Amino acid sequence: MASTRGNHLLAVYVGIPSEIEDEFNKWYNTQHVPERLAIPGFQSAARYVSLEGTPKYMAFYELDHASVLETPAYKRLGENPSDWDKRILSNMQVEARTVYECIFTCGEAGAQHASYLLSVRLDIAPEVEDDFNEWYNVDHLPKLAAVPGVHGARRYRKLSGNGTKYLALYEFDNAQVRSTEAWAKAANTEWTRKIRPHLKPLSNIGQRLL
């Protein structure tokens, strides 16, 4: 079976007016995502609707490499939008569109993206960035990834776009994983308590749509 996870990720966080929301989801699922998955170098895609956090929708495209987004096949999609594309795109409220490289993984992500996902976006002050990265890789991500119900966790660093410098994704069996005692213990270590004052995360809990 071909891999469904790539070394790079295109992450899109977007809102949409309620009066066009049903059409937006139909367009995204039946045209927008399939067009991109037909391009060599796109490995898979998953869409989530936020149960907690804003904006309401998140889309993640797993890429072989960020250079996929510079290929003629991908650029043609933007150069030749359909009338449907124009209608939806003009109404989309894009909070962030960011290309990331994977810098750390824990656990084994399944062949399919999980039903629930926690997205954590972060910037960090340069003077504490080294400590932040050591904490994330040595303490935070490994402990959270080991919590029952967590399929795996990955960290990313921005290559381009208007999003945060860092992104962490955690895939869950269900939305209640974060309410368990095991999660609370893993998320509140002594090291975490020292780092937390430096953090202002943008967090979303999402349920998979596609």
HELIX and SHEET records of a PDB file:
HELIX    1   1 SER A   18  ILE A   20  5                                   3    
HELIX    2   2 GLU A   21  TRP A   27  1                                   7    
HELIX    3   3 TYR A   28  HIS A   32  3                                   5    
HELIX    4   4 VAL A   33  LEU A   37  1                                   5    
HELIX    5   5 ALA A   66  GLU A   70  5                                   5    
HELIX    6   6 PRO A   72  GLU A   79  1                                   8    
HELIX    7   7 ASP A   83  LEU A   89  1                                   7    
HELIX    8   8 PRO A  126  VAL A  128  5                                   3    
HELIX    9   9 GLU A  129  TRP A  135  1                                   7    
HELIX   10  10 TYR A  136  HIS A  140  3                                   5    
HELIX   11  11 LEU A  141  ALA A  145  1                                   5    
HELIX   12  12 ALA A  175  SER A  179  5                                   5    
HELIX   13  13 GLU A  181  ALA A  186  1                                   6    
HELIX   14  14 GLU A  190  ILE A  195  1                                   6    
HELIX   15  15 ARG A  196  HIS A  198  5                                   3    
SHEET    1   A 9 HIS A   8  GLY A  15  0                                        
SHEET    2   A 9 TYR A  57  LEU A  63 -1                                        
SHEET    3   A 9 PHE A  42  GLU A  52 -1                                        
SHEET    4   A 9 LEU A 202  ARG A 208 -1                                        
SHEET    5   A 9 TYR A 116  LEU A 122 -1                                        
SHEET    6   A 9 TYR A 166  PHE A 172 -1                                        
SHEET    7   A 9 VAL A 150  GLY A 161 -1                                        
SHEET    8   A 9 GLN A  93  GLY A 107 -1                                        
SHEET    9   A 9 HIS A   8  GLY A  15 -1                                        
END                                                                             
